[in-house]
Amino acid sequence: MPHATPVDSPLRPIRLHGHPLSGHVHRVELFLSLLGVPFEKRTVDLTCGEHKRPEFLALNPFGQLPVIEDGDLVIADSNAILVYLALTCDASAQWLPRDAIGAARVQRWLSVAAGQLAHGPAAARVAVLFGRPQDQAPRDAAARLFALLDRHLTTQEFLAAAHPTIADIALYSYTAHAPEGGVSLAPYPALRRWLARIESLPRFVGMQRSAVPEATA
């Protein structure tokens, strides 16, 4: 499997604004680690609304995490950040293919990460973590998505190519932590093997687990 090769080492570490329980933030942290790019973390306190204060809104007017600062450059949105890092820090073009077909296959899954994943397992987990009313709809959406992913991963090891890409990074965090939202991964053996493959990559870093009980069956 090819390894990522930084195009240019940054003069200073990239600053990552985030929260340890955010899957959107973790996908960026994980990718930075896999790339071997130096970075520093700055925790944004969501409980006191720091993400809605003027200082943070100056970085991202939408008031959402994550945000990175790479020198004078500010980029928000986890998928946009993944694309930026893949194009600037990976000379091998492993993580985001440069050909039209390869790039389109990756983009398909980035759209799933922003759509079905966000409205399914991610939404179910947020409801549990923050004590919100727990609607069955996100859990049902998660089950449909995971069944589809399980079928897809029965015949290939990674989502968009024969090797890991940012498509896998974008879907990993909320899938791995879906049991925190009451969604069991037990029915999906191919999906669980895919998670294990991601976790075996050099320089893998996991996301902090919450204190809520996890679904196991």
N, C-alpha and C positions, 0 to 999 in steps of 0.2 A: 504493500500500500504506500503511495507517495506521501511524503510529509510536507507540511506547509513550510514555505520559505519566505521570510519577510523581504519585501521589496526594498524598503529603506527603514532602518532602525530609527524610531522617533528620537528627537533631541531630548525630550522629556517624557515621563510616563503619561499615558492617556489617563485622564480623570473620568471615572465612571460614577455618576450620580445615581443612586438606587436604594433599594431596600432588600434586606436578606431573604424575605419571604416572597418576593415577586419573581414569578417565572419569566416575565419579560426581561427583567434585569439579569436573571441568571443566565439566560441564553447568550447575552452579551459577555458576561463574565466568563462563561465556559469557553466561548469562542476565542476571547483574548488569551485565555490560558492555553488552549490547544495550539494557537499560533505562536506562543512564546513571546507575545508582545508585552512589554512592561506596562503596568497600569496601577493606579491607586484608586481606592474606593472612598466615596463620600456618601455616608448614609443620610437619606432624606427622611425625616420623621413624619410618617403619614398620619400618625395618631393625633398630632397637634396641627395638622394641616399645613406643614411646611411647604408642600408641593403647590399650594395655592397662594403663597406669599409673593410679593412683587419680585424679590430677589430670584426666586426660582422661575417665575413666569417670564422673566427676562431671558432665561435660557430656553424655555419651552412654553409658549403662550397657552398650550392646551393643558398645562399643569399635570402632565403624565410622565411616568418613568418608563425606561431609563433615558438619560441624556449623557453624551460623552463630550468632553472637551479635548481636542487634539491640537495643542497650541492655541491659536486664535480661532480655530474652527469649532463650531458647536453643531452637533447633530443629535436630533431626537428621533424616537421611534425605533424599537428594537430591530425590526426587519431592515429598516433603512441603514441602521448601524452595521448589521451583519454584511450587507452588500458593500458598504464603504470599506470595512475591514478586509473583506475578501479581495476587493479590487486594489487595495493599497498595500496590503501586508502579506499577500500570498502569490509569489511569482510563479508557483507551480500551476496556478489556475485550477487546483483540485477542488476547492471549496465552492467556487462559482465558475462553471465552464464558460469559456469565452465564445463558443459557437452558439448559433441561434437555437438549435434544438436542445442542446444541453442546458442553456440558460432558461429556456421556456419550461423545461421539466422542473427545474428548481423553483421558478416563479410560481408554478402551479401549487407547490406545497407551501410556499410562503403565503399564498392566498388562503390556503386551508388553515394555516396557523392564525391568521387574522380573522378568519370566519368561524368555521366549524369547531376548531379547537378552543378559541376564545369564548364562544357562546355555549360550549358543551362542558368539558372537564374543567376548564379554567373558571367558568362562572359557578359551577357547582362547588369548587374548592373555596372561592371567595365567600360564598354564602355561609359556609361552615366556619371559616376562619374569623369572619367579622360578625357572626351571630345574626345574620340576616334570615328572613323567611326562606325556607328551603323548598324550592319549586322542583318537582320531579322532571320538568322539561329538560333542564341542562343535563341531568343524569341520563335521560333517555337519548339525548343528542350525543353524549359521550359514548354510550354503548353502540350506537349506529356507526360513529366514526371509528371506534376501535375495532369493530367487526370488519369494516372496510380495510383498515390498515393491516389487520391480521391477515386477511386474504392477500393483500398486496405483498406483504413481507414473507409470505409462504414461498414465493418463487424468486425472491431477490433479497440480498442482505441489507441494502440501504434503500432509501426512498426514491432518489432521483438518478442514481448512477450506480456503478459497480463499486464505488468507494463513497465514504461519507462526504456530504456537501452541507452547505448552510441550511438546506431543507431539513436535514436530520437534526441540526442544532435548534432550528426554530420550533420543532415539534417535541423535542425531548423533554424539556422541563415540566410542562403541565401534564404530559402523559405519565412520566415517572411518578409524579405527585398526585395523580388522580385519586388514589385511595384516600387522601386527606379530604376529598370532597364526597366520599361515600361511593366511589366508583371502583369496583374491584377489577384488577387486571388478571385474575385467575383464569377467566375463560379464553385468554388470548395468548397462546404459547408462542406464536411467531413474533408477536409484538414484544413479549418479554425477552425473547432472544435478541431482538433488535436493541432494546434498552441495554442489555448486557454488553453488546458490541460497542455501543457508544461509551459505556462506562469503562471499557478496557482500553480506550484510546490513550496514548501517552499524554500526560499532563491534564487528564480529566479532573474536574472539580465538581462535586455535587452541590445541590442546593440545600440550604438549611431546612430541616424538617420542622414542621409545626408541632404543637403539643396536642392536637386533636387526634382522637382514635382513628385508625385507618380501616377502610373496608378490606376484608381479606377473602371474601367469597360472595 
